[in-house]
């Protein structure tokens, strides 16, 4: 399978759902990270070097949007969304389109994550045949997680080593602590969130979750609840429609207004 990860920022590829991407990589699937931005203009050179090294350590292919898309809080939100949609369309219409896309939830609170998640939603919804979409959340929460990736200390160490390549960002905000703490908490809560309250707990001490949605007959359907089998990663959609949730105003929209 060809897997496209869409990163609003360099380092999101190793904060959003890194264990899931690495499990897919280990199963022989090609994982490409599309870095849409490189942060502030003054940081572009540093952050380009960091994401190149991070993806080398993680075993992901890397494509950087050229020129990088300006999507900081003071940038033109509409112009950024237009460019994100155009990049996604080019990839999906290319000679080797992805079989699966992974990226932020449109409700992930951070302005750039919501912008990219909303663009992914709109582009995929416009297509007659769209690949499944796996959403992660960093700053918000996933109310309907469908897929669990359980992992161990060795994988946690691998994530930390790759994430350490983003040295400038780790010095500012150490997401290595964030990712490991979230994984430990998710190992406690994931089974009940995915399979229902009262479900047996996971045996693993670390886990992460994504929400799978599949476009079918003009609706967004949740994927089947499961623990990831990376050799057969795509499940069957359920009949649970989440159009209202995906199309609802994001947390950020409620604060700044839809065009803020």
Residue pairs with C-beta under 8 A, 6 or more apart in sequence:
1 24
1 29
1 30
1 99
1 100
1 233
1 234
2 29
2 30
2 32
2 96
2 97
2 98
2 99
2 100
3 21
3 24
3 29
3 30
3 31
3 32
3 98
3 99
3 100
3 101
3 102
4 32
4 34
4 91
4 98
4 100
4 101
4 102
5 13
5 16
5 17
5 21
5 31
5 32
5 33
5 34
5 60
5 101
5 102
5 103
6 34
6 36
6 88
6 101
6 102
6 103
6 104
6 116
6 120
7 13
7 16
7 33
7 34
7 35
7 36
7 103
8 36
8 37
8 71
8 104
8 110
8 112
8 113
8 115
8 116
9 35
9 36
9 37
9 39
9 112
10 35
10 37
10 38
10 39
10 47
10 48
10 50
10 51
10 54
10 166
10 169
11 50
11 51
11 54
11 163
11 166
11 169
11 175
12 104
12 113
12 138
13 21
13 33
13 35
13 51
13 54
13 55
13 58
13 60
14 54
14 58
14 159
14 162
14 163
14 166
14 175
14 179
15 138
15 163
15 175
15 178
15 179
16 102
16 103
16 104
16 136
16 137
16 138
17 102
17 134
17 136
17 149
17 208
17 210
18 58
18 159
18 162
18 163
18 179
18 208
19 149
19 151
19 155
19 159
19 183
19 206
19 207
19 208
20 102
20 134
20 136
20 147
20 149
20 208
20 210
20 228
21 31
21 58
21 60
21 102
22 58
22 59
22 155
22 158
22 159
23 149
23 151
23 228
23 230
24 31
24 230
24 233
25 31
25 58
25 59
25 60
26 230
27 230
27 231
27 233
29 230
29 233
30 61
31 59
31 60
31 61
32 60
32 61
32 62
32 63
32 98
33 51
33 55
33 60
33 61
33 62
33 63
34 63
34 64
34 65
34 87
34 91
35 51
35 62
35 63
35 64
35 65
35 68
36 65
36 68
36 69
36 71
36 84
36 87
36 116
37 65
37 68
37 69
37 70
37 71
37 112
38 44
38 47
38 48
38 51
38 64
38 68
39 47
39 72
40 72
41 70
43 168
44 68
46 168
47 166
47 168
47 169
48 64
50 165
50 166
50 167
50 168
50 169
51 62
51 64
51 165
51 166
52 62
53 165
54 162
54 163
54 165
54 166
55 61
55 62
56 165
57 161
57 162
57 165
58 158
58 162
65 83
65 87
69 80
69 83
69 84
69 87
70 76
70 79
70 80
71 77
71 80
71 84
71 111
71 112
71 115
71 116
72 112
73 111
77 111
77 115
77 259
77 260
78 259
80 112
80 115
81 115
81 118
81 119
84 115
84 116
84 119
85 119
85 122
85 123
88 119
88 120
88 123
89 123
91 97
91 98
92 98
92 123
92 127
92 130
92 131
97 131
98 131
99 131
99 234
100 131
100 132
100 133
100 134
100 233
100 234
101 120
101 124
101 131
101 132
101 133
101 134
102 133
102 134
102 135
102 136
102 210
103 116
103 117
103 120
103 133
103 134
103 135
103 136
104 110
104 113
104 114
104 116
104 117
104 120
104 135
104 136
104 137
104 138
105 113
105 117
105 135
105 136
105 137
105 140
105 142
105 211
106 114
106 117
106 118
106 120
106 121
106 246
106 250
107 114
107 117
107 137
107 140
107 245
107 248
107 250
107 251
108 114
108 117
108 136
108 137
108 138
108 139
108 140
108 250
109 139
109 140
109 250
109 251
109 252
110 138
110 139
110 252
111 252
111 256
113 138
113 139
114 250
114 251
114 252
114 253
117 135
117 250
118 250
120 133
121 133
121 246
121 247
124 130
124 131
124 133
124 215
125 215
125 220
127 215
130 215
132 212
132 213
132 214
132 223
132 234
133 212
133 213
133 214
133 215
134 147
134 210
134 211
134 212
135 142
135 210
135 211
135 212
135 213
136 142
136 208
136 210
140 251
142 209
142 210
142 211
143 245
144 211
144 222
144 240
144 242
144 245
145 190
145 193
145 194
145 209
145 210
145 211
146 194
146 209
146 210
146 211
146 212
146 222
146 223
146 224
146 225
146 226
146 235
147 194
147 209
147 210
147 211
147 212
147 223
147 225
147 226
147 227
147 228
147 235
148 190
148 191
148 194
148 202
148 207
148 208
148 209
148 226
148 227
148 228
149 207
149 208
149 209
149 210
149 227
149 228
150 187
150 202
150 203
150 204
150 206
150 207
150 227
150 228
151 183
151 204
151 206
151 207
151 208
152 204
152 205
152 206
153 205
153 206
155 206
156 180
156 183
156 206
159 176
159 179
160 176
160 179
160 180
163 170
163 175
163 176
163 179
164 170
164 176
166 175
169 175
170 176
180 206
182 208
183 206
183 207
183 208
184 205
184 206
186 206
186 207
186 208
186 209
187 202
187 204
187 205
187 206
187 207
188 201
190 202
190 207
190 208
190 209
191 199
191 200
191 201
191 202
192 198
192 199
192 201
193 209
194 209
194 225
194 226
195 225
211 222
211 223
212 222
212 223
212 224
212 235
213 220
213 221
213 222
213 223
213 242
213 246
214 220
214 221
214 222
214 223
214 237
215 221
216 237
219 241
219 243
220 241
220 242
220 243
220 246
221 237
221 238
221 239
221 240
221 241
221 242
222 237
222 238
222 240
222 241
222 242
223 235
223 236
223 237
223 238
224 235
224 236
224 237
224 238
226 235
249 258
253 260
